[in-house]
Amino acid sequence: MSPGRVPQKQRLVYLETVKVDSLWTPDERAIILLGDQGLVQTWEFTFQKPADNPIAPAAGDVYFIATNRPFAADDAYSFKTEAAEINTAQATTDLDRIRVVPNPYVITNAIEPLDLQNPRDRGEHRLYFDLLPKDCTIRIFTVTGELVDMFEHHSTIDNGQAFWDLTTRDNFPIAYGVYIYHVDAGPLGQKIGRFAVIK
């Protein structure tokens, strides 16, 4: 706020460019946005750790922001932050949204990566599990209950996707047919579904 001016709340975008941990890490950028909508940028500032202060920030600490805009002696800024969090009830409900892409898998998948070493090679087979919780275990079974493969998924809360290369635990290509998948998200619950592979 500045003396003689009406205080206004400003939207701010915080860029976790150093470490994705929902915390403000030194050298990460914060950008003040213009107005109530859109992404028009105005001022930007960066938090830097003082070289002569090994003590971690704590409640009541004061941050000084350097800028090219001239401030009056009595200018002051205040802001409040909220860390990202997982809504457990919502996460449990969202297990029903888990899906396999594409389903059915027919010979190939348009979003599979190309083999850059050999452009004529079609590259690795990939089938994607989408809208997964942050931490879970995925098991794939035949319709007769035989375990085909199992793998862990651990990611940030904004990345709910994992892929499977359509091979067994013994690294053999799978046969065509219908498969059952089981997603175990621990305390959040479980999801069972199925997908088909057509070759």
C-alpha positions in Angstrom: 0.0 0.0 0.0 1.1 3.6 -0.6 0.2 6.7 1.3 -2.6 8.6 -0.5 -3.6 5.6 -2.6 -6.5 3.2 -2.1 -5.1 -0.2 -1.0 -5.9 -2.9 -3.6 -5.5 -6.7 -3.6 -3.5 -8.0 -6.5 -3.4 -11.5 -8.0 0.0 -13.1 -7.9 1.5 -16.1 -9.8 4.3 -17.9 -8.0 6.6 -19.9 -10.3 8.3 -22.9 -8.7 11.2 -22.9 -11.0 13.8 -24.2 -8.5 12.0 -26.8 -6.5 8.4 -28.0 -6.8 7.5 -28.4 -3.2 4.7 -25.8 -2.5 7.2 -23.7 -0.6 8.9 -20.5 -1.6 12.5 -21.4 -2.4 15.2 -18.7 -3.0 15.6 -17.6 -6.6 12.0 -18.5 -7.5 9.9 -15.8 -9.2 6.6 -14.2 -8.2 4.6 -12.1 -10.7 1.9 -9.6 -9.9 -1.0 -9.9 -12.4 -3.1 -7.0 -13.7 -6.8 -6.8 -12.9 -9.1 -9.6 -11.8 -8.9 -11.8 -14.9 -6.4 -12.9 -17.5 -2.6 -13.3 -17.2 -1.3 -9.8 -18.0 1.9 -9.4 -16.0 2.9 -6.2 -14.2 5.7 -6.3 -11.6 7.9 -9.3 -10.8 10.1 -10.0 -7.8 12.4 -12.8 -6.8 13.2 -14.1 -3.3 16.9 -14.4 -2.6 18.5 -15.9 0.4 20.8 -13.3 2.2 24.4 -14.4 2.0 25.1 -13.4 5.6 22.0 -14.9 7.2 22.0 -18.7 7.7 18.8 -18.6 9.8 15.7 -19.9 8.1 12.7 -17.6 7.7 10.2 -17.7 10.5 6.9 -16.1 11.5 7.2 -12.3 11.9 10.2 -12.0 9.5 10.1 -9.0 7.1 10.8 -9.3 3.3 12.3 -6.4 1.4 11.4 -6.2 -2.2 13.7 -4.4 -4.6 12.1 -2.7 -7.6 12.7 -0.1 -10.3 9.5 1.7 -9.2 10.2 4.5 -6.8 8.4 4.0 -3.5 7.6 6.5 -0.8 9.2 6.1 2.6 6.0 4.9 4.1 5.0 2.3 1.4 4.3 -1.2 2.6 3.2 -4.5 1.1 1.4 -7.4 2.8 0.6 -10.7 1.4 -0.8 -14.1 2.4 0.0 -17.5 0.9 -1.7 -20.9 1.0 0.2 -24.0 0.2 -1.2 -26.6 -2.1 -3.0 -29.5 -0.3 -4.8 -32.7 -1.1 -8.5 -32.9 -0.4 -8.8 -36.5 0.8 -12.5 -36.7 0.3 -12.3 -35.3 -3.2 -9.3 -37.6 -4.0 -11.3 -40.6 -3.0 -14.3 -39.6 -5.1 -11.9 -38.9 -8.1 -10.7 -42.5 -8.1 -13.8 -43.3 -10.2 -12.5 -40.9 -12.9 -9.3 -43.0 -13.5 -9.3 -44.2 -17.2 -7.0 -45.9 -19.7 -6.1 -44.2 -22.9 -6.6 -45.4 -25.6 -9.2 -48.0 -24.8 -9.2 -50.2 -26.8 -5.6 -50.0 -27.8 -5.6 -50.8 -31.5 -2.1 -51.7 -32.8 -0.7 -48.3 -31.9 -1.3 -45.1 -30.0 -1.1 -41.7 -31.7 0.6 -40.1 -28.7 3.4 -42.7 -28.4 6.9 -41.2 -28.6 8.9 -41.6 -31.8 12.3 -43.3 -31.9 14.5 -40.3 -32.6 17.5 -42.6 -33.2 15.7 -44.4 -36.0 12.8 -42.4 -37.5 11.6 -45.5 -39.4 11.1 -47.4 -36.1 7.6 -46.9 -34.6 9.1 -46.6 -31.1 7.9 -48.0 -27.8 4.3 -49.2 -27.3 2.5 -47.1 -24.6 -0.9 -47.3 -22.9 -1.6 -44.4 -20.5 -3.4 -44.5 -17.1 -4.9 -41.0 -16.6 -6.3 -39.1 -13.6 -4.3 -41.1 -11.1 -3.9 -40.1 -7.5 -0.5 -38.7 -6.4 0.7 -42.1 -5.0 -0.6 -45.5 -6.0 0.2 -49.0 -7.2 -1.1 -50.3 -10.5 -1.5 -54.0 -11.2 -2.6 -55.5 -14.5 -4.2 -58.9 -14.6 -5.6 -61.2 -17.3 -9.3 -62.0 -17.1 -8.4 -65.3 -15.5 -6.7 -63.5 -12.6 -3.0 -64.0 -13.6 -0.8 -61.0 -12.7 0.7 -59.6 -15.9 2.6 -56.6 -14.5 2.8 -54.2 -11.6 4.4 -50.8 -11.1 4.3 -47.8 -8.8 3.1 -44.3 -9.6 4.5 -41.4 -7.5 4.2 -37.8 -8.8 3.3 -34.3 -7.9 -0.4 -33.5 -7.4 -0.6 -31.9 -10.8 0.6 -34.9 -12.8 -1.9 -37.8 -12.7 -0.6 -39.8 -15.6 1.5 -43.0 -15.9 2.2 -45.2 -18.9 2.6 -48.9 -19.4 4.7 -50.4 -22.2 2.4 -53.4 -22.9 5.0 -55.9 -21.7 4.8 -58.5 -19.0 6.9 -58.7 -15.8 9.2 -61.0 -17.8 9.5 -58.4 -20.5 7.5 -60.3 -23.1 4.9 -58.5 -25.3 1.3 -59.1 -24.2 -1.2 -60.9 -26.2 -4.4 -59.3 -27.5 -7.5 -59.5 -25.4 -9.2 -58.0 -22.4 -7.2 -57.0 -19.3 -8.2 -56.0 -15.7 -6.4 -53.2 -14.0 -6.4 -52.5 -10.2 -5.3 -49.1 -8.8 -4.4 -49.3 -5.1 -4.2 -45.8 -3.6 -3.8 -46.9 0.0 -6.0 -44.9 2.4 -7.8 -43.2 -0.5 -9.2 -46.5 -1.8 -9.1 -48.6 -4.9 -10.3 -48.6 -8.5 -10.8 -51.6 -10.7 -11.4 -51.3 -14.4 -10.7 -53.1 -17.7 -9.2 -52.3 -21.1 -8.8 -54.1 -24.4 -5.8 -54.7 -26.6 -6.4 -55.4 -30.3 -3.4 -56.3 -32.5 
